[in-house]
Amino acid sequence: MQGSTVRRVGLVLAVATALTGVVACTSQDSSDGPGQDDRAPHGRTLAALRSAERATEHAESARVESTTTMGSLMSMTADGTLGWNDGITGTLTITYTGGTVADTMRRLGTTSMEARYLPDAYYARMGEKFAEKSGGKRWIRYAYEDLEALAGGSGGHLGDRMRSTTPNQSVKLLLSSGDVRKVGEETVRGRSATHWSGTVATADLTDAGLRRQLTEAGVTTETVDIWIDGRNLLVKKVEKARTASGRMTQTAHYADYGATVRAVRPPRSDTGDFEDLMRKQTGTP
């Protein structure tokens, strides 16, 4: 396996694992609008969204199921439990179902991997074939502080987002929108929920890191659809975008708020640090 291939796979996995967490960067075509909506009075809208933001943040953990597509680059699913009491922790099973990333993973012997999020880094289990080509290590460790060097100028922001993102970030994005709409009452997996939708201009975001990340991805506006249940908890979100990598869509469902989160650090003997693997593959001292 050439060093350039290892680096490319590593970078893609870093970005992909970030996206499968709990938020994605998005925008929408005019054809994706909510249709016949009920435009709620602004004050009541803000109060409802702030209640949802607080309740979701205070829940501290949930089971997450998501699907993500990004043009021809990749499509994938993620399933697991994440906590956000002190940064992101938890475990996800990520399966690449299409695109060039799935093709690359297939050549590495698997299209599915386990990702574990811990306070200082996240770990990706790559499998036996990758271990044969990487010194016997089945796990790759990505230190959040190293992501800036890995991904270029925006990598540092990627690391920050991975450490600080929670489900209520989608609600915060809607609070930044000037055209939030109450679409109506709907049922999400058997639960009654209120559907809200809004469009956010990247230039209006107060989060400088997220604004830069979206701008570099070619996103000028983003829309977020969320569904909030009777306990003010986020139960579903849908985000859509056109980025420099193609059209991106992410749908996520949240359940079992307050669930126990488990994220065990893989054995050191079976773990290779991504930067160390890069140096060995490229011969860099």
GICOR-V620512 format. One record per pair of residues at least 24 apart in sequence whose ideal C-beta (glycine too) atoms are under 10 Angstrom apart, sorted by the first residue. I is the first residue (numbers start at 1). J is the second residue. D is the distance in whole Angstrom. If there is no record, write none. Layout:
# GICOR-V620512
i=I j=J d=D
i=I j=J d=D
This chain:
# GICOR-V620512
i=1 j=107 d=9
i=1 j=108 d=8
i=1 j=129 d=10
i=1 j=130 d=8
i=1 j=132 d=9
i=1 j=133 d=4
i=1 j=134 d=7
i=1 j=277 d=10
i=1 j=281 d=7
i=2 j=133 d=10
i=2 j=281 d=7
i=2 j=282 d=9
i=3 j=277 d=9
i=3 j=278 d=7
i=3 j=279 d=9
i=3 j=280 d=9
i=3 j=281 d=4
i=3 j=282 d=4
i=3 j=283 d=8
i=3 j=284 d=9
i=4 j=281 d=9
i=4 j=282 d=8
i=5 j=104 d=8
i=5 j=107 d=9
i=5 j=108 d=9
i=5 j=133 d=9
i=5 j=281 d=8
i=6 j=108 d=10
i=6 j=130 d=9
i=6 j=133 d=8
i=6 j=134 d=7
i=6 j=140 d=9
i=6 j=274 d=9
i=6 j=277 d=6
i=6 j=278 d=7
i=6 j=280 d=9
i=6 j=281 d=5
i=6 j=282 d=8
i=7 j=150 d=8
i=7 j=274 d=9
i=7 j=277 d=9
i=7 j=278 d=6
i=7 j=281 d=8
i=7 j=282 d=8
i=8 j=100 d=10
i=8 j=101 d=10
i=8 j=104 d=8
i=9 j=101 d=8
i=9 j=104 d=6
i=9 j=105 d=8
i=9 j=107 d=9
i=9 j=108 d=7
i=9 j=124 d=10
i=9 j=126 d=9
i=9 j=130 d=9
i=9 j=140 d=9
i=9 j=274 d=10
i=10 j=124 d=9
i=10 j=126 d=10
i=10 j=140 d=7
i=10 j=142 d=8
i=10 j=150 d=7
i=10 j=151 d=10
i=10 j=274 d=5
i=10 j=275 d=9
i=10 j=277 d=8
i=10 j=278 d=7
i=10 j=281 d=10
i=11 j=142 d=10
i=11 j=147 d=9
i=11 j=150 d=6
i=11 j=151 d=6
i=11 j=152 d=9
i=11 j=155 d=9
i=11 j=274 d=9
i=12 j=73 d=8
i=12 j=74 d=7
i=12 j=96 d=9
i=12 j=99 d=10
i=12 j=100 d=9
i=12 j=101 d=5
i=12 j=104 d=7
i=12 j=105 d=9
i=13 j=94 d=9
i=13 j=96 d=10
i=13 j=101 d=8
i=13 j=104 d=10
i=13 j=105 d=9
i=13 j=113 d=8
i=13 j=115 d=8
i=13 j=122 d=10
i=13 j=124 d=5
i=13 j=126 d=8
i=13 j=140 d=7
i=13 j=142 d=8
i=13 j=274 d=9
i=14 j=122 d=8
i=14 j=124 d=9
i=14 j=140 d=9
i=14 j=142 d=6
i=14 j=144 d=10
i=14 j=146 d=9
i=14 j=147 d=6
i=14 j=150 d=6
i=14 j=151 d=6
i=14 j=155 d=8
i=14 j=158 d=7
i=14 j=159 d=9
i=14 j=162 d=9
i=14 j=274 d=8
i=15 j=70 d=9
i=15 j=73 d=9
i=15 j=74 d=9
i=15 j=101 d=10
i=15 j=147 d=9
i=15 j=150 d=9
i=15 j=151 d=7
i=15 j=154 d=10
i=15 j=155 d=9
i=15 j=158 d=7
i=15 j=162 d=10
i=15 j=245 d=9
i=16 j=68 d=8
i=16 j=70 d=8
i=16 j=73 d=9
i=16 j=74 d=6
i=16 j=76 d=6
i=16 j=78 d=9
i=16 j=94 d=7
i=16 j=96 d=8
i=16 j=101 d=7
i=16 j=105 d=10
i=16 j=113 d=10
i=16 j=115 d=9
i=16 j=124 d=9
i=17 j=76 d=10
i=17 j=78 d=9
i=17 j=92 d=8
i=17 j=94 d=7
i=17 j=113 d=9
i=17 j=115 d=5
i=17 j=117 d=8
i=17 j=122 d=6
i=17 j=123 d=10
i=17 j=124 d=7
i=17 j=142 d=8
i=17 j=158 d=10
i=17 j=162 d=8
i=18 j=88 d=10
i=18 j=115 d=10
i=18 j=122 d=9
i=18 j=142 d=10
i=18 j=144 d=10
i=18 j=147 d=9
i=18 j=151 d=10
i=18 j=158 d=6
i=18 j=159 d=9
i=18 j=161 d=6
i=18 j=162 d=5
i=18 j=163 d=10
i=18 j=165 d=8
i=18 j=213 d=10
i=19 j=66 d=9
i=19 j=68 d=6
i=19 j=70 d=8
i=19 j=74 d=9
i=19 j=76 d=8
i=19 j=78 d=9
i=19 j=94 d=10
i=19 j=158 d=10
i=19 j=161 d=10
i=19 j=162 d=10
i=19 j=248 d=8
i=19 j=250 d=7
i=20 j=64 d=8
i=20 j=66 d=6
i=20 j=67 d=9
i=20 j=68 d=6
i=20 j=76 d=7
i=20 j=77 d=8
i=20 j=78 d=4
i=20 j=79 d=9
i=20 j=80 d=9
i=20 j=82 d=10
i=20 j=92 d=6
i=20 j=93 d=10
i=20 j=94 d=6
i=20 j=115 d=7
i=20 j=250 d=8
i=20 j=252 d=9
i=21 j=64 d=8
i=21 j=66 d=9
i=21 j=78 d=8
i=21 j=82 d=7
i=21 j=84 d=10
i=21 j=88 d=6
i=21 j=90 d=9
i=21 j=92 d=8
i=21 j=115 d=9
i=21 j=117 d=7
i=21 j=122 d=9
i=21 j=161 d=8
i=21 j=162 d=6
i=21 j=163 d=10
i=21 j=165 d=6
i=21 j=166 d=9
i=21 j=167 d=9
i=21 j=169 d=10
i=21 j=252 d=9
i=22 j=56 d=10
i=22 j=62 d=9
i=22 j=64 d=6
i=22 j=66 d=8
i=22 j=78 d=10
i=22 j=82 d=6
i=22 j=84 d=8
i=22 j=88 d=8
i=22 j=90 d=10
i=22 j=161 d=10
i=22 j=162 d=10
i=22 j=165 d=5
i=22 j=166 d=6
i=22 j=167 d=5
i=22 j=168 d=9
i=22 j=169 d=7
i=22 j=170 d=8
i=22 j=234 d=9
i=22 j=237 d=9
i=22 j=250 d=10
i=22 j=252 d=7
i=22 j=254 d=8
i=23 j=161 d=7
i=23 j=164 d=10
i=23 j=165 d=5
i=23 j=166 d=8
i=23 j=167 d=8
i=23 j=168 d=9
i=23 j=169 d=4
i=23 j=170 d=6
i=23 j=172 d=9
i=23 j=173 d=8
i=23 j=210 d=9
i=23 j=224 d=9
i=23 j=237 d=8
i=23 j=239 d=8
i=23 j=250 d=8
i=23 j=252 d=9
i=24 j=66 d=9
i=24 j=68 d=7
i=24 j=70 d=9
i=24 j=165 d=10
i=24 j=169 d=10
i=24 j=170 d=9
i=24 j=222 d=9
i=24 j=224 d=9
i=24 j=237 d=9
i=24 j=238 d=10
i=24 j=239 d=5
i=24 j=240 d=9
i=24 j=241 d=8
i=24 j=243 d=10
i=24 j=248 d=7
i=24 j=249 d=8
i=24 j=250 d=4
i=24 j=251 d=10
i=24 j=252 d=8
i=25 j=161 d=9
i=25 j=173 d=10
i=25 j=202 d=9
i=25 j=210 d=8
i=25 j=213 d=6
i=25 j=214 d=5
i=25 j=216 d=10
i=25 j=217 d=6
i=25 j=219 d=6
i=25 j=222 d=6
i=25 j=239 d=8
i=25 j=241 d=6
i=25 j=243 d=7
i=25 j=248 d=7
i=25 j=250 d=9
i=26 j=170 d=9
i=26 j=173 d=8
i=26 j=199 d=10
i=26 j=200 d=9
i=26 j=214 d=9
i=26 j=219 d=7
i=26 j=221 d=9
i=26 j=222 d=4
i=26 j=223 d=6
i=26 j=224 d=6
i=26 j=225 d=10
i=26 j=237 d=10
i=26 j=238 d=9
i=26 j=239 d=4
i=26 j=240 d=5
i=26 j=241 d=4
i=26 j=242 d=9
i=26 j=243 d=9
i=26 j=248 d=7
i=26 j=249 d=8
i=26 j=250 d=7
i=27 j=199 d=8
i=27 j=200 d=9
i=27 j=201 d=9
i=27 j=202 d=8
i=27 j=214 d=8
i=27 j=217 d=10
i=27 j=218 d=9
i=27 j=219 d=5
i=27 j=220 d=7
i=27 j=221 d=5
i=27 j=222 d=4
i=27 j=223 d=6
i=27 j=224 d=10
i=27 j=239 d=9
i=27 j=240 d=7
i=27 j=241 d=4
i=27 j=242 d=6
i=27 j=243 d=8
i=27 j=247 d=9
i=27 j=248 d=9
i=28 j=197 d=9
i=28 j=199 d=7
i=28 j=221 d=7
i=28 j=222 d=7
i=28 j=223 d=4
i=28 j=224 d=9
i=28 j=225 d=9
i=28 j=238 d=10
i=28 j=239 d=9
i=28 j=240 d=5
i=28 j=241 d=7
i=28 j=242 d=8
i=28 j=247 d=10
i=28 j=249 d=10
i=29 j=223 d=9
i=29 j=240 d=8
i=29 j=241 d=10
i=29 j=242 d=7
i=29 j=247 d=9
i=30 j=199 d=10
i=32 j=197 d=9
i=32 j=199 d=10
i=32 j=223 d=7
i=32 j=225 d=9
i=32 j=238 d=9
i=32 j=240 d=6
i=32 j=249 d=9
i=33 j=181 d=9
i=33 j=197 d=8
i=33 j=199 d=9
i=33 j=223 d=8
i=34 j=181 d=6
i=34 j=182 d=9
i=34 j=183 d=5
i=34 j=184 d=9
i=34 j=195 d=8
i=34 j=196 d=9
i=34 j=197 d=4
i=34 j=198 d=9
i=34 j=223 d=9
i=34 j=225 d=7
i=35 j=181 d=10
i=35 j=183 d=8
i=35 j=184 d=10
i=35 j=197 d=10
i=36 j=183 d=8
i=36 j=184 d=8
i=37 j=179 d=10
i=37 j=180 d=10
i=37 j=181 d=4
i=37 j=182 d=7
i=37 j=183 d=5
i=37 j=184 d=8
i=37 j=195 d=9
i=37 j=196 d=10
i=37 j=197 d=7
i=38 j=181 d=7
i=38 j=182 d=5
i=38 j=183 d=7
i=38 j=184 d=6
i=38 j=185 d=10
i=38 j=195 d=10
i=39 j=179 d=8
i=39 j=180 d=9
i=39 j=181 d=6
i=39 j=182 d=7
i=40 j=180 d=8
i=40 j=181 d=7
i=40 j=182 d=4
i=40 j=183 d=10
i=40 j=194 d=10
i=40 j=196 d=8
i=41 j=182 d=10
i=42 j=178 d=9
i=42 j=180 d=8
i=44 j=182 d=9
i=45 j=174 d=9
i=45 j=175 d=9
i=45 j=177 d=10
i=45 j=180 d=5
i=45 j=181 d=8
i=45 j=182 d=7
i=45 j=196 d=8
i=45 j=198 d=9
i=46 j=174 d=10
i=46 j=175 d=7
i=46 j=180 d=8
i=48 j=171 d=10
i=48 j=180 d=9
i=48 j=182 d=8
i=48 j=194 d=7
i=48 j=196 d=8
i=48 j=228 d=7
i=48 j=232 d=8
i=49 j=168 d=10
i=49 j=171 d=6
i=49 j=172 d=9
i=49 j=173 d=10
i=49 j=174 d=6
i=49 j=175 d=5
i=49 j=177 d=9
i=49 j=180 d=7
i=49 j=196 d=7
i=49 j=198 d=9
i=49 j=226 d=9
i=49 j=228 d=8
i=49 j=232 d=10
i=50 j=171 d=8
i=50 j=172 d=10
i=50 j=175 d=7
i=50 j=232 d=9
i=51 j=171 d=9
i=51 j=228 d=8
i=51 j=231 d=10
i=51 j=232 d=5
i=52 j=167 d=10
i=52 j=168 d=7
i=52 j=170 d=9
i=52 j=171 d=5
i=52 j=174 d=9
i=52 j=175 d=10
i=52 j=194 d=9
i=52 j=196 d=8
i=52 j=226 d=8
i=52 j=227 d=10
i=52 j=228 d=5
i=52 j=229 d=9
i=52 j=231 d=9
i=52 j=232 d=5
i=52 j=233 d=7
i=52 j=234 d=6
i=53 j=166 d=10
i=53 j=167 d=10
i=53 j=168 d=5
i=53 j=169 d=9
i=53 j=170 d=9
i=53 j=171 d=4
i=53 j=172 d=6
i=53 j=174 d=9
i=53 j=175 d=7
i=53 j=228 d=10
i=53 j=232 d=9
i=53 j=234 d=9
i=54 j=168 d=8
i=54 j=171 d=9
i=54 j=232 d=8
i=55 j=168 d=8
i=55 j=171 d=9
i=55 j=228 d=9
i=55 j=229 d=9
i=55 j=231 d=6
i=55 j=232 d=4
i=55 j=233 d=6
i=55 j=234 d=8
i=55 j=257 d=9
i=56 j=84 d=9
i=56 j=166 d=7
i=56 j=167 d=5
i=56 j=168 d=4
i=56 j=169 d=9
i=56 j=170 d=9
i=56 j=171 d=7
i=56 j=226 d=10
i=56 j=228 d=9
i=56 j=231 d=10
i=56 j=232 d=7
i=56 j=233 d=6
i=56 j=234 d=5
i=56 j=235 d=10
i=56 j=254 d=8
i=56 j=257 d=8
i=57 j=84 d=8
i=57 j=85 d=10
i=57 j=166 d=6
i=57 j=167 d=8
i=57 j=168 d=5
i=57 j=169 d=10
i=57 j=171 d=9
i=57 j=172 d=9
i=57 j=234 d=10
i=58 j=85 d=10
i=58 j=168 d=9
i=58 j=232 d=10
i=58 j=233 d=10
i=58 j=257 d=9
i=58 j=258 d=10
i=59 j=83 d=10
i=59 j=84 d=9
i=59 j=85 d=10
i=59 j=166 d=9
i=59 j=167 d=8
i=59 j=168 d=9
i=59 j=231 d=9
i=59 j=232 d=10
i=59 j=233 d=6
i=59 j=234 d=9
i=59 j=254 d=9
i=59 j=256 d=10
i=59 j=257 d=4
i=59 j=258 d=6
i=59 j=259 d=9
i=60 j=84 d=6
i=60 j=85 d=5
i=60 j=86 d=9
i=60 j=166 d=9
i=60 j=257 d=8
i=60 j=258 d=7
i=60 j=259 d=10
i=60 j=261 d=9
i=61 j=85 d=7
i=61 j=89 d=9
i=61 j=90 d=7
i=61 j=166 d=10
i=61 j=167 d=10
i=61 j=256 d=8
i=61 j=257 d=7
i=61 j=258 d=6
i=61 j=259 d=5
i=61 j=260 d=7
i=61 j=261 d=5
i=62 j=90 d=9
i=62 j=166 d=9
i=62 j=167 d=6
i=62 j=233 d=8
i=62 j=234 d=8
i=62 j=235 d=9
i=62 j=252 d=10
i=62 j=253 d=9
i=62 j=254 d=5
i=62 j=255 d=7
i=62 j=256 d=6
i=62 j=257 d=5
i=62 j=258 d=8
i=62 j=259 d=6
i=62 j=261 d=9
i=63 j=90 d=10
i=63 j=253 d=8
i=63 j=254 d=7
i=63 j=255 d=5
i=63 j=256 d=4
i=63 j=257 d=8
i=63 j=259 d=6
i=63 j=261 d=10
i=64 j=90 d=8
i=64 j=92 d=7
i=64 j=167 d=8
i=64 j=252 d=6
i=64 j=253 d=7
i=64 j=254 d=6
i=64 j=255 d=8
i=64 j=256 d=10
i=65 j=92 d=10
i=65 j=189 d=10
i=65 j=236 d=10
i=65 j=251 d=9
i=65 j=252 d=7
i=65 j=253 d=5
i=65 j=254 d=8
i=65 j=255 d=8
i=66 j=92 d=9
i=66 j=94 d=9
i=66 j=237 d=9
i=66 j=250 d=6
i=66 j=251 d=7
i=66 j=252 d=4
i=66 j=253 d=7
i=66 j=254 d=9
i=67 j=95 d=10
i=67 j=97 d=8
i=67 j=249 d=8
i=67 j=250 d=7
i=67 j=251 d=5
i=67 j=252 d=8
i=67 j=253 d=9
i=68 j=94 d=9
i=68 j=96 d=10
i=68 j=97 d=10
i=68 j=239 d=9
i=68 j=248 d=7
i=68 j=249 d=7
i=68 j=250 d=5
i=68 j=251 d=8
i=68 j=252 d=9
i=69 j=97 d=9
i=69 j=98 d=8
i=69 j=99 d=8
i=69 j=240 d=10
i=69 j=246 d=9
i=69 j=247 d=8
i=69 j=248 d=7
i=69 j=249 d=5
i=69 j=250 d=8
i=69 j=251 d=9
i=70 j=99 d=7
i=70 j=101 d=9
i=70 j=217 d=10
i=70 j=241 d=9
i=70 j=243 d=7
i=70 j=245 d=5
i=70 j=246 d=6
i=70 j=247 d=8
i=70 j=248 d=4
i=70 j=249 d=8
i=70 j=250 d=9
i=71 j=99 d=8
i=71 j=100 d=10
i=71 j=242 d=9
i=71 j=243 d=8
i=71 j=244 d=9
i=71 j=245 d=5
i=71 j=246 d=2
i=71 j=247 d=6
i=71 j=248 d=7
i=72 j=98 d=9
i=72 j=99 d=6
i=72 j=100 d=7
i=72 j=101 d=10
i=72 j=245 d=9
i=72 j=246 d=6
i=72 j=247 d=10
i=73 j=98 d=10
i=73 j=99 d=5
i=73 j=100 d=6
i=73 j=101 d=6
i=73 j=102 d=10
i=73 j=243 d=10
i=73 j=245 d=5
i=73 j=246 d=6
i=73 j=248 d=9
i=74 j=98 d=7
i=74 j=99 d=4
i=74 j=100 d=7
i=74 j=101 d=4
i=74 j=102 d=6
i=74 j=103 d=9
i=74 j=104 d=9
i=74 j=105 d=9
i=74 j=245 d=9
i=74 j=246 d=10
i=74 j=248 d=10
i=75 j=99 d=5
i=75 j=101 d=8
i=75 j=102 d=7
i=75 j=249 d=9
i=76 j=101 d=7
i=76 j=102 d=8
i=76 j=105 d=10
i=76 j=111 d=9
i=76 j=112 d=9
i=76 j=113 d=10
i=76 j=250 d=10
i=77 j=112 d=9
i=77 j=251 d=10
i=78 j=115 d=8
i=78 j=250 d=10
i=78 j=252 d=8
i=79 j=253 d=10
i=80 j=114 d=9
i=80 j=115 d=8
i=80 j=116 d=9
i=80 j=117 d=9
i=80 j=261 d=9
i=80 j=262 d=10
i=80 j=263 d=9
i=81 j=255 d=10
i=81 j=256 d=7
i=81 j=259 d=5
i=81 j=260 d=7
i=81 j=261 d=5
i=81 j=262 d=7
i=81 j=263 d=9
i=82 j=117 d=7
i=82 j=165 d=10
i=82 j=166 d=9
i=82 j=167 d=8
i=82 j=254 d=9
i=82 j=259 d=9
i=82 j=261 d=7
i=82 j=263 d=9
i=83 j=117 d=9
i=83 j=166 d=9
i=83 j=258 d=10
i=83 j=259 d=8
i=83 j=260 d=9
i=83 j=261 d=4
i=83 j=262 d=9
i=83 j=263 d=8
i=84 j=117 d=10
i=84 j=163 d=10
i=84 j=164 d=8
i=84 j=165 d=8
i=84 j=166 d=4
i=84 j=167 d=8
i=84 j=168 d=9
i=84 j=169 d=10
i=84 j=261 d=9
i=85 j=166 d=10
i=85 j=261 d=8
i=86 j=119 d=7
i=86 j=163 d=10
i=87 j=117 d=8
i=87 j=118 d=9
i=87 j=119 d=5
i=87 j=120 d=9
i=87 j=144 d=9
i=87 j=162 d=9
i=87 j=163 d=5
i=87 j=164 d=7
i=87 j=165 d=9
i=87 j=166 d=9
i=88 j=117 d=5
i=88 j=118 d=9
i=88 j=119 d=8
i=88 j=122 d=8
i=88 j=144 d=10
i=88 j=161 d=10
i=88 j=162 d=6
i=88 j=163 d=6
i=88 j=164 d=8
i=88 j=165 d=6
i=88 j=166 d=8
i=88 j=261 d=10
i=88 j=263 d=9
i=89 j=116 d=9
i=89 j=117 d=5
i=89 j=118 d=6
i=89 j=119 d=7
i=89 j=122 d=10
i=89 j=261 d=6
i=89 j=262 d=9
i=89 j=263 d=5
i=90 j=115 d=9
i=90 j=116 d=8
i=90 j=117 d=5
i=90 j=118 d=9
i=90 j=122 d=10
i=90 j=259 d=9
i=90 j=261 d=5
i=90 j=262 d=8
i=90 j=263 d=5
i=91 j=115 d=7
i=91 j=116 d=5
i=91 j=117 d=7
i=91 j=118 d=10
i=91 j=123 d=9
i=91 j=261 d=8
i=91 j=262 d=6
i=91 j=263 d=5
i=91 j=264 d=8
i=92 j=116 d=8
i=92 j=117 d=8
i=92 j=122 d=9
i=92 j=263 d=10
i=93 j=125 d=10
i=94 j=124 d=8
i=94 j=125 d=10
i=99 j=245 d=10
i=99 j=246 d=9
i=105 j=130 d=9
i=108 j=132 d=10
i=108 j=133 d=8
i=108 j=134 d=10
i=109 j=133 d=10
i=113 j=138 d=10
i=113 j=139 d=10
i=113 j=140 d=9
i=114 j=138 d=10
i=114 j=139 d=9
i=114 j=266 d=9
i=115 j=142 d=10
i=115 j=263 d=10
i=116 j=141 d=10
i=116 j=262 d=9
i=116 j=263 d=5
i=116 j=264 d=7
i=116 j=265 d=7
i=116 j=266 d=7
i=117 j=144 d=10
i=117 j=162 d=7
i=117 j=163 d=9
i=117 j=261 d=9
i=117 j=263 d=6
i=118 j=144 d=10
i=118 j=263 d=6
i=118 j=264 d=9
i=118 j=265 d=6
i=118 j=266 d=10
i=119 j=144 d=9
i=119 j=163 d=8
i=119 j=263 d=9
i=120 j=144 d=7
i=120 j=145 d=8
i=120 j=163 d=9
i=120 j=265 d=9
i=121 j=145 d=9
i=121 j=146 d=8
i=121 j=147 d=10
i=121 j=159 d=9
i=121 j=162 d=10
i=121 j=163 d=10
i=121 j=265 d=9
i=121 j=271 d=10
i=121 j=273 d=9
i=121 j=274 d=9
i=122 j=147 d=10
i=122 j=159 d=10
i=122 j=162 d=7
i=122 j=163 d=9
i=122 j=263 d=9
i=123 j=263 d=9
i=123 j=264 d=10
i=123 j=265 d=7
i=123 j=266 d=5
i=123 j=271 d=7
i=124 j=266 d=10
i=124 j=274 d=9
i=125 j=266 d=7
i=125 j=270 d=9
i=125 j=271 d=9
i=126 j=272 d=9
i=130 j=272 d=10
i=131 j=270 d=8
i=131 j=272 d=9
i=133 j=277 d=10
i=133 j=281 d=9
i=134 j=272 d=6
i=134 j=276 d=10
i=134 j=277 d=6
i=134 j=280 d=8
i=134 j=281 d=8
i=135 j=272 d=6
i=135 j=276 d=9
i=135 j=277 d=7
i=135 j=280 d=7
i=135 j=281 d=10
i=136 j=269 d=9
i=136 j=270 d=8
i=136 j=272 d=9
i=137 j=266 d=9
i=137 j=268 d=10
i=137 j=269 d=9
i=137 j=270 d=6
i=137 j=271 d=6
i=137 j=272 d=4
i=137 j=273 d=9
i=137 j=276 d=9
i=137 j=277 d=7
i=138 j=266 d=8
i=138 j=267 d=9
i=138 j=270 d=5
i=138 j=271 d=8
i=138 j=272 d=9
i=139 j=265 d=9
i=139 j=266 d=4
i=139 j=267 d=8
i=139 j=268 d=9
i=139 j=269 d=10
i=139 j=270 d=6
i=139 j=271 d=4
i=139 j=272 d=7
i=139 j=273 d=10
i=140 j=266 d=10
i=140 j=271 d=7
i=140 j=272 d=6
i=140 j=273 d=8
i=140 j=274 d=5
i=140 j=276 d=10
i=140 j=277 d=7
i=141 j=265 d=9
i=141 j=266 d=8
i=141 j=268 d=9
i=141 j=271 d=5
i=141 j=272 d=7
i=141 j=273 d=5
i=141 j=274 d=6
i=141 j=275 d=9
i=141 j=276 d=9
i=141 j=277 d=9
i=142 j=273 d=8
i=142 j=274 d=5
i=142 j=275 d=9
i=143 j=273 d=7
i=143 j=274 d=8
i=143 j=275 d=8
i=146 j=273 d=8
i=146 j=274 d=7
i=146 j=275 d=6
i=146 j=278 d=10
i=147 j=274 d=9
i=149 j=274 d=10
i=149 j=275 d=7
i=149 j=278 d=10
i=150 j=274 d=7
i=150 j=275 d=8
i=150 j=278 d=9
i=152 j=216 d=9
i=153 j=212 d=8
i=153 j=216 d=8
i=154 j=209 d=9
i=154 j=212 d=7
i=154 j=213 d=5
i=154 j=214 d=10
i=154 j=215 d=9
i=154 j=216 d=5
i=154 j=217 d=8
i=155 j=213 d=10
i=156 j=209 d=8
i=156 j=212 d=10
i=157 j=207 d=9
i=157 j=208 d=9
i=157 j=209 d=4
i=157 j=210 d=7
i=157 j=211 d=9
i=157 j=212 d=6
i=157 j=213 d=5
i=157 j=214 d=10
i=157 j=216 d=9
i=158 j=209 d=9
i=158 j=213 d=7
i=159 j=209 d=10
i=160 j=207 d=10
i=160 j=209 d=6
i=160 j=210 d=9
i=160 j=213 d=9
i=161 j=207 d=9
i=161 j=209 d=7
i=161 j=210 d=7
i=161 j=213 d=7
i=164 j=207 d=10
i=164 j=209 d=9
i=165 j=210 d=9
i=166 j=234 d=10
i=167 j=226 d=9
i=167 j=233 d=9
i=167 j=234 d=5
i=167 j=235 d=10
i=167 j=237 d=8
i=167 j=252 d=8
i=167 j=254 d=6
i=167 j=257 d=9
i=168 j=226 d=10
i=168 j=233 d=10
i=168 j=234 d=7
i=169 j=207 d=9
i=169 j=210 d=9
i=169 j=224 d=9
i=169 j=234 d=10
i=169 j=237 d=10
i=170 j=196 d=10
i=170 j=224 d=5
i=170 j=225 d=9
i=170 j=226 d=5
i=170 j=234 d=7
i=170 j=236 d=10
i=170 j=237 d=5
i=170 j=238 d=9
i=170 j=239 d=7
i=170 j=250 d=10
i=170 j=252 d=8
i=170 j=254 d=10
i=171 j=196 d=9
i=171 j=224 d=8
i=171 j=226 d=6
i=171 j=228 d=8
i=171 j=232 d=10
i=171 j=234 d=6
i=171 j=237 d=9
i=172 j=200 d=10
i=172 j=205 d=10
i=172 j=206 d=10
i=172 j=207 d=9
i=172 j=210 d=10
i=172 j=224 d=10
i=173 j=198 d=8
i=173 j=199 d=10
i=173 j=200 d=5
i=173 j=205 d=8
i=173 j=207 d=9
i=173 j=210 d=9
i=173 j=222 d=7
i=173 j=223 d=9
i=173 j=224 d=5
i=173 j=226 d=9
i=173 j=237 d=10
i=173 j=239 d=9
i=174 j=198 d=5
i=174 j=199 d=9
i=174 j=200 d=7
i=174 j=223 d=9
i=174 j=224 d=5
i=174 j=225 d=9
i=174 j=226 d=7
i=174 j=237 d=10
i=175 j=200 d=9
i=176 j=200 d=5
i=176 j=201 d=9
i=176 j=204 d=6
i=176 j=205 d=6
i=176 j=206 d=7
i=176 j=207 d=9
i=176 j=210 d=10
i=176 j=222 d=10
i=176 j=224 d=10
i=177 j=201 d=8
i=177 j=204 d=9
i=177 j=221 d=10
i=177 j=222 d=9
i=177 j=223 d=8
i=177 j=224 d=8
i=178 j=204 d=8
i=179 j=223 d=10
i=180 j=224 d=9
i=180 j=226 d=10
i=181 j=225 d=10
i=183 j=225 d=8
i=183 j=226 d=10
i=183 j=227 d=9
i=185 j=227 d=10
i=186 j=227 d=7
i=186 j=236 d=9
i=187 j=227 d=9
i=188 j=227 d=5
i=188 j=228 d=10
i=188 j=229 d=8
i=188 j=235 d=5
i=188 j=236 d=5
i=188 j=253 d=7
i=188 j=254 d=10
i=188 j=255 d=10
i=189 j=227 d=10
i=189 j=235 d=7
i=189 j=236 d=8
i=189 j=253 d=7
i=189 j=255 d=8
i=191 j=227 d=9
i=191 j=229 d=5
i=191 j=230 d=8
i=191 j=231 d=10
i=191 j=233 d=10
i=191 j=235 d=6
i=191 j=236 d=9
i=191 j=255 d=9
i=192 j=227 d=10
i=192 j=229 d=7
i=192 j=230 d=6
i=192 j=235 d=10
i=193 j=226 d=9
i=193 j=227 d=4
i=193 j=228 d=6
i=193 j=229 d=5
i=193 j=230 d=8
i=193 j=233 d=9
i=193 j=234 d=9
i=193 j=235 d=5
i=193 j=236 d=7
i=194 j=226 d=9
i=194 j=227 d=7
i=194 j=228 d=5
i=194 j=229 d=8
i=194 j=230 d=9
i=194 j=232 d=10
i=194 j=235 d=10
i=195 j=225 d=7
i=195 j=226 d=8
i=195 j=227 d=5
i=195 j=228 d=8
i=195 j=236 d=9
i=195 j=238 d=10
i=196 j=224 d=8
i=196 j=225 d=7
i=196 j=226 d=5
i=196 j=227 d=8
i=196 j=228 d=7
i=196 j=237 d=10
i=197 j=223 d=7
i=197 j=224 d=7
i=197 j=225 d=5
i=197 j=226 d=8
i=197 j=238 d=9
i=198 j=222 d=9
i=198 j=223 d=7
i=198 j=224 d=6
i=198 j=225 d=8
i=198 j=226 d=9
i=199 j=223 d=5
i=199 j=224 d=8
i=200 j=224 d=7
i=214 j=241 d=9
i=214 j=243 d=8
i=216 j=243 d=10
i=216 j=244 d=8
i=217 j=241 d=8
i=217 j=242 d=10
i=217 j=243 d=4
i=217 j=244 d=6
i=217 j=245 d=7
i=217 j=248 d=9
i=218 j=242 d=8
i=218 j=243 d=5
i=218 j=244 d=4
i=218 j=245 d=8
i=218 j=246 d=10
i=219 j=243 d=6
i=219 j=244 d=8
i=219 j=248 d=9
i=225 j=251 d=9
i=226 j=252 d=10
i=227 j=253 d=9
i=227 j=254 d=9
i=229 j=254 d=10
i=229 j=255 d=10
i=229 j=257 d=10
i=231 j=257 d=8
i=233 j=257 d=6
i=233 j=258 d=10
